[in-house]
Structure formats: C-alpha cells, structure tokens
C-alpha cells in the first residue's frame, strides 16, 4: 500500500507577505517617550516571550518608526496587552502622527506612571510590562528589540494564582490585515 501524498502548491511568489500563512502573534501596544518628553504609543503584531530567567520579551519593529528611535534614545519601553474592546484604539494608534504630539491624546488612551520608567503605562490595557532595552537583532526590514522585564501589572479582576485561569483571562487579539482583527478565534472588522 503506497503513501498518500497531498498535492502541494508553491506560494512564495503568490503571497504578499509570508506572515499571512504563519500563526499570528498577539498585537500589543508599545509605549515609549521621546528624548524631548513626548509620549508615543504604537501597535505591533510581532511580539513574544523570549526568556523566563531573567524575564525578557521581544518585539519586531521597523527602524523607521518613532518607537524604535525612542527605545534607542531612552533604553526603555512598556508593552501593553490590550482588552477586547480596544480594536478601534489599536487601529487608530497605527496611524502616522507627528512625532511632536502625544499619541495618548490622539488615540484617546489614559496614561499613568510606571514606578520605574519615564514612559507611561496604558490604563485601558489588561497588562503593562515595563522593559529596559537589553539587545537588538537586525532581521531584514525589522529589528528584534529584546527588553528585560523590570515590572508588570494586571487588572486586579483578571489576576489568578492558577496559571491556566490567568492565561485564560487574557484575550488573544491578533491583527490579520488592514482593519481586520481576530479575538479568541472570532473575526472582527472595524
């Protein structure tokens, strides 16, 4: 009896970006502050944990972004994990704004102070992860920015000592393309 071989289609030259056929990573908001003290918030859909001990996270961002420039200048950033009802704000935060204007105001987000960093946490986010710049790796048109976690908060009603419940309390929000998002497996369009 022979093996059943599934017919395959070569698509590398057919898809605009290979990210459309790989599993998405959660979309997060990254808060930074410029060397001039201007608050910046931008969404990024390339985010991951990269170390447990010490705790480290990574984002992939373009060198052309204000966020990249701010991280390189100040050596700090905050990752905000958004709530399900924040899709319009996530989309709005992706617009190009003048770098001399606070994006918190433009996107209608509420900043509050981190205990250790100059950049601001985001009240509307479920989780805020304070990071100090640790490392950078050039990867094509993006750079992977690794941050050492030095602080973290969560909405009190979402916290649990049970790791399974804790993870279940944090939504999986993915940016698919344009104004299309997926939350916990369901498509949403704004």
Legacy VTK file of the C-alpha trace (Angstrom):
# vtk DataFile Version 3.0
C-alpha trace
ASCII
DATASET POLYDATA
POINTS 190 float
0.000 0.000 0.000
1.520 3.332 -1.082
1.633 6.536 0.887
-0.993 9.137 0.111
0.838 12.284 -0.945
-1.081 15.537 -0.630
-0.716 17.798 -3.643
1.210 20.941 -2.648
1.128 24.397 -4.215
4.260 26.563 -4.167
3.085 30.004 -2.963
6.180 32.023 -2.032
5.730 34.210 -5.117
1.923 34.383 -4.658
1.563 35.812 -1.136
2.377 39.416 -0.374
3.934 38.543 2.979
4.830 35.175 4.461
3.210 36.276 7.753
-0.175 35.563 6.149
0.491 31.802 6.219
2.180 31.595 9.634
0.462 31.727 13.007
-0.013 35.352 14.079
1.479 36.734 17.255
-0.632 38.845 19.605
-0.959 42.529 18.862
0.332 44.767 21.661
0.632 48.481 22.269
4.145 49.768 22.879
4.514 52.923 24.936
7.702 54.986 24.728
8.763 58.537 25.425
10.991 60.658 23.206
14.144 62.350 24.442
12.015 65.562 24.318
9.418 64.059 26.706
6.694 63.363 24.103
4.660 60.213 24.812
4.341 57.708 21.972
2.015 54.707 21.593
2.060 52.315 18.637
0.643 48.843 17.930
2.925 45.962 16.972
1.892 42.485 15.841
5.262 40.788 16.253
5.602 40.114 19.991
6.851 37.164 22.022
8.339 35.981 25.304
11.996 35.075 24.859
13.346 34.246 28.358
11.950 33.124 31.703
15.030 33.822 33.793
15.545 36.697 33.650
12.129 37.572 32.249
12.503 39.030 28.748
10.144 39.855 25.898
10.773 40.847 22.291
9.072 42.937 19.636
9.965 43.269 15.986
9.773 46.850 14.720
10.927 48.950 11.790
13.977 51.160 12.268
11.955 53.920 10.604
9.429 54.113 13.462
9.330 56.709 16.236
9.085 53.796 18.669
12.439 52.414 17.528
14.082 55.824 17.820
12.628 56.375 21.302
13.762 52.958 22.560
17.276 53.523 21.232
17.419 57.002 22.842
15.863 56.221 26.249
16.555 52.460 26.604
13.028 51.799 27.903
9.551 50.819 26.718
6.292 49.375 28.032
4.310 46.572 26.388
0.551 46.919 26.899
-1.662 43.889 26.304
-4.991 45.307 25.106
-8.554 44.372 26.045
-11.100 43.046 23.571
-12.959 46.374 23.368
-9.878 48.293 22.198
-9.860 47.411 18.476
-10.688 50.932 17.301
-7.931 52.373 19.507
-5.449 49.740 18.271
-6.277 50.653 14.687
-6.101 54.408 15.374
-2.729 54.017 17.138
-1.365 52.556 13.894
-1.860 55.854 12.061
1.129 58.078 11.384
1.164 61.053 13.766
3.559 63.964 14.058
6.302 62.858 16.463
5.884 66.070 18.486
2.294 65.247 19.515
1.309 62.861 22.313
-0.323 59.825 20.750
-2.073 59.075 24.047
-4.258 62.135 23.352
-4.782 61.367 19.648
-5.796 57.759 20.318
-7.758 58.636 23.498
-5.739 56.401 25.826
-5.196 57.091 29.519
-1.546 57.230 30.615
-0.397 56.531 34.146
3.041 56.430 35.712
5.272 53.408 35.851
7.098 53.017 39.160
10.485 52.765 37.433
10.300 54.171 33.897
9.723 57.575 32.302
7.374 56.191 29.655
3.741 55.725 30.622
1.607 52.665 31.222
-1.786 52.401 29.496
-4.846 52.300 31.774
-7.037 50.573 29.173
-4.642 47.613 28.783
-5.131 44.458 30.862
-1.384 44.038 31.391
1.512 46.534 31.266
5.049 45.140 31.100
7.881 47.576 31.919
11.052 46.846 29.935
14.632 48.042 29.787
16.373 47.674 26.410
18.589 44.570 26.502
19.514 43.651 22.951
18.783 44.216 19.275
18.980 41.882 16.300
18.676 43.107 12.707
16.291 40.909 10.699
15.511 42.213 7.221
13.191 45.216 7.316
12.582 44.849 11.062
14.777 44.744 14.130
14.023 42.476 17.061
14.157 44.541 20.235
14.635 42.495 23.398
13.590 44.024 26.684
14.389 42.862 30.200
11.196 42.973 32.263
11.573 45.082 35.419
7.905 45.500 36.354
4.437 44.312 35.406
0.860 44.994 36.464
-2.514 43.462 35.608
-6.142 44.407 36.154
-6.921 43.025 39.605
-10.045 41.161 38.432
-8.021 39.327 35.766
-5.273 38.014 38.055
-5.227 34.415 39.325
-2.562 32.315 41.053
-3.780 29.473 38.810
-1.656 29.742 35.643
-4.354 28.201 33.426
-7.008 30.648 34.643
-4.566 33.552 34.401
-3.793 32.821 30.750
-7.484 32.328 30.045
-8.235 35.788 31.445
-6.003 37.478 28.867
-7.563 37.729 25.390
-5.748 36.602 22.262
-6.011 39.600 19.927
-4.388 39.312 16.516
-4.132 41.833 13.705
-4.917 39.971 10.494
-4.671 42.732 7.868
-5.963 46.271 7.391
-8.932 46.795 9.704
-9.414 43.065 10.378
-8.652 41.527 13.760
-9.215 38.151 15.385
-10.096 37.832 19.062
-10.009 34.354 20.577
-10.704 32.777 17.167
-13.501 35.130 16.026
-13.002 37.670 13.224
-13.773 41.325 13.883
-13.701 44.240 11.490
-13.702 47.905 12.433
LINES 1 191
190 0 1 2 3 4 5 6 7 8 9 10 11 12 13 14 15 16 17 18 19 20 21 22 23 24 25 26 27 28 29 30 31 32 33 34 35 36 37 38 39 40 41 42 43 44 45 46 47 48 49 50 51 52 53 54 55 56 57 58 59 60 61 62 63 64 65 66 67 68 69 70 71 72 73 74 75 76 77 78 79 80 81 82 83 84 85 86 87 88 89 90 91 92 93 94 95 96 97 98 99 100 101 102 103 104 105 106 107 108 109 110 111 112 113 114 115 116 117 118 119 120 121 122 123 124 125 126 127 128 129 130 131 132 133 134 135 136 137 138 139 140 141 142 143 144 145 146 147 148 149 150 151 152 153 154 155 156 157 158 159 160 161 162 163 164 165 166 167 168 169 170 171 172 173 174 175 176 177 178 179 180 181 182 183 184 185 186 187 188 189
